[in-house]
């Protein structure tokens, strides 16, 4: 009953936000004599509060339905790695990226290469805005969900930084791990201990860089959009656009690395679809030299 009620609330919020955006688009089309591209810009900036509000609503519903608790373990020893809300929001974020990232890349490459794509320019922007809207909803839903549940499983206290850096270096290929250890003066002879449900590689490198890239592209994208509602100095817009492109490059690199890492460790793909990490993988997490046991999914190496 609780799940059905949460689903109905989320569905009602989605319909309400969709109706508001549709109304804004209809008003812009019937009143203003703008081009398609400029019209979409103004529609997006006016619809922004509804989009962000929908993300917050999803996060609140998710936090209400799947509150964070002690790490669960099934009878077969599998560890609960992701909640249902995390799985759904991850899928939603993935869809947003699959739409927004390629169209965003084409907007810049098409101009640099002076190549006309198969679609009119305004359609690339429109599709990009649809993908960006999904990304914004997902990001604000995730932040709200983490705030509600207090989930900090992918974070670690600064007091434990030394152990996590040591574990991260041990999970890297020997050549990279040794160089990092020398640079940071880490003693790789000391065991790093267990990393928990997430590897040191995920905690020290993957999640922070994802967070930085997504946060940067979200903030810079919103600033770019707000220029259609408020006057913003040209110097700030230039810097903001540069950082937006930099964030896009970071996310392309992170996507390639993420696919390399997860597809080479199939239990991680299973975990993000079922929420459960197999027992043999969880046990391998306690091995200091990550990736040394059969079935281990830890480490940054192949």
N, C-alpha and C positions, 0 to 999 in steps of 0.2 A: 504493500500500500504506500509506504514511504517513497519507494523508488518510482512508482507511478505518479505520485504527486509531484516529485521533483522533475520528472520528465515533462509533465503538463506545464509546470511553471516555466521551464526552459523553452518549451514549444510556444507558449503564449508570449514570452519575451521576444523570441525570434520573429513571430508573426507581427508583433507590435513594431519592432525595429524595422522590419522589411516594409511594412505599410508606411512608416514615416519616411523612409528613404524614397519609396515610390512616389509619395506625395510631393516631396522636395523636387524630385526629377521632373514630375509632371508640371509643377509650377514654373520651373526654370525653362522648360521647353515651350511653354505657352506665352511667357511674358518677355523673356530676354532674347535679343537678336544676336546671341553669341555663336561662335564656331562650336563645333562638336567638342573639340579638345578643351577649350576654355569653359564651356558649359559643364563638362565633367569635373573640371577642377573645382568650380563653385558648388556643385552638387556634393562632392566628396567632403569639402570643408564644412558645409552645413550639416552633413550627415554624421560628422565625426563624433559628436556627443552620444548619439544613438549607438554607434558602433562600439565605442569604449564602454558605454553603459551595459551593452549586451555581454561584453567580455566579463565585466564585473559580476553580472547576474549568473553567468555560467560558473564562475569561480565560487560564488556563494552557494549555489545549488550543489556543486561538486563537493565542497567542504562539508555541507550538511549531510549529503548521502554517504560519503566515504571519508569520515574523519580519520586522521592519522592515529595510529596506536603502536604498541610494541610489534617488532618484526615477527610476522607469523611464519610458522613452519608446518608443512603438511606431514602426514604420516609417512610419506616416502622420503622425507627429508628436504624437499624442495623449499626454497626460501621465497617469501613474498617480496618481489623487487619493485613492482609498480602497482598502484591502486587502479581501480576501474576508471576513475576520473582522469588520472595521468595518461592512461592508454588512449582514452577518447580525445583528450586535448592534444596529445602528441600526434595522433592521426590528423586532427584538424589543422594543426600547425604545418604538418607535412604537405597537406593539400594546398595550403596557402603559399608555401614556398615553391611548390611545383608550378604554380600559376604566376607568382610575382617575380621570382628570380629570373627565369628565361626572358620574360617580357622586359624586365628592367635592364638586363644585359643588352638586349636588342636595341633598346632606346638609345643607349650610348654608342654601341658598335655601329649601328646604322648611320648615326650622324658622323662618326669618325671616318668610316669607310665610304660614306656618301653612297649608300646602297638602299634602294627602295625595296622593302619587303613585299610579300604577297598580299598583305593587308594594308589598308589606309593607316596613317600614323595615329590618328585618334583612337583607332580600335586597339592598338598596342597599349596605349595609355589607359583605356577603359578596362581592358583585361587585367592590366597591372594593378589598377585600383581595386578591382574585385579581389585579386590575390592578396593585396596589401591589407584590405579590410579583414579578410580571414586571419591573416597573421596578427593584426592588432587585437582582434577578438581573442585569439589564442593566448597572446602574451599577457593581456590584462586578466584573462581567466586564470592563467597559471599563477601570476603574482597574487591575485586574490585568494586562490586556493591554498597556496603556501602560507599566506598570512593567517588564514583561518585555521589550518591544521597544525601549523608550527613545524611542518616537515622540513628538516635540515639534513636529510640523509646524504645529500651530495656535497655538503659543506663539512669543514673540519675546523676546530678551534686553532687560532694562531699559535697557541702554546704547544700544539702537536704538529707544527709545520715541519720541523726537522725530520720527524719519523715519516711523514708523508712524502717529503722530498726524497728521502732515502728509498722508500718503497717505489716511488716513481722512477728513480734512476735504475733500480733493480729490474723493473718491468720493461725498460727500454732495451733495444738491441745492445749488446756489449760495447760496441764502439761508441755509440751515443751516450749510453749510461755512464761509461768510464769518464768521458770528457765532461759530462755534466757534474759528476761527482768531484772531479778535480777543480772545476770552476767554482762550485759551491762549498768545497771542502767537506764532502760527505764521506763517512766511513761505510763503505759497502759491505764490510765484513760483519757489521752488526745487523741482525735480523730486523725487518721492519714490522713484523707481526701481521695480524689480520687486518685487511682493509674493510671488512664488512661486506654488505651486499653489492657494493660498487668498488671497482679496482682503484688503485692509486692513480693510474693513468686517467681514469674518468674524473676523479675528484680534483686532481692537481692540474690537469691540462684540458681535458675535453669539455667538462661543464663550464669552467671559467671562461674559456675562449668562446664557447657558444653564447654564454651570457653576455660577454662583451660585444660580440658581433651583432647579436639580435638587439641588445639594448641600444647600440650606436645607430643601427639602421632605423630603429623605431623612433628615437628622439629626432634624428636628422630628417626623417621622412615627415614627421609631424610639423617640424619647423618649416620645411619646404611648402607644406600644405597651408600653413597659417598665413603665408604671405598674401593669400587671396582674401584674408579677413582683416589683417592688420598690416600696417606699413613696416617693413623690415629693411634695414640698411643693406645696400648692395654688397658691402664687404662681408657682412655676416652671412648673406645668402651664398656668396662664393665659397666661403669656408665651409658652410653647411653642406653644399653640394659636393665639395671635394671629400668631406668626411663620409657622405652618403655613398659615394662610389667606393671609397676605401672599405667601408663596412660590407659592401656587396662583394668585393674581392675576398675579404676575410671569410665570408659565409660560403663562397664557392670553394675555397680551400678547405674549410671545415667540413663541408658536405662530402668532398672527395675523401678526406681522411676518415670521416664517420662511416662511410660506406666500406672503405678498406678494413676498418677495425671491426665493424659488426658483421659484415658478410663473411669475414674470415673466422668468426666465432658465432656459429649459427645459434647456440643457446641464447644469445643476447637478442636475436631477432624473435625467437620464440617468446622470450620474456616480455618484450614490448607489445606482444599481441595477446599473451595469456596472463601476464603479470607475475609468473613464477619462474624462478631460476632453478634448474635441476640440481639435485643434491651433490652430484659429483663435481659440478662446477663450483658450488658454494664451498665445498671442502678444499678445492684447489686454491681458493682465495687466501687461505691461511698459509700457503707456502711462500716464504720470503722471496725466493727467486721466481717471480711470476712467469708463468708460461712453461715451466720446466716439467710439469706433469701432464700426462695425457688427459685431454679434456679441459685443460685450463683455458679460460678466456681472458685472463689478465694479460697486461703488457701492451706496449705500443708496437711490438714487432709483429711480423707476419706469422 
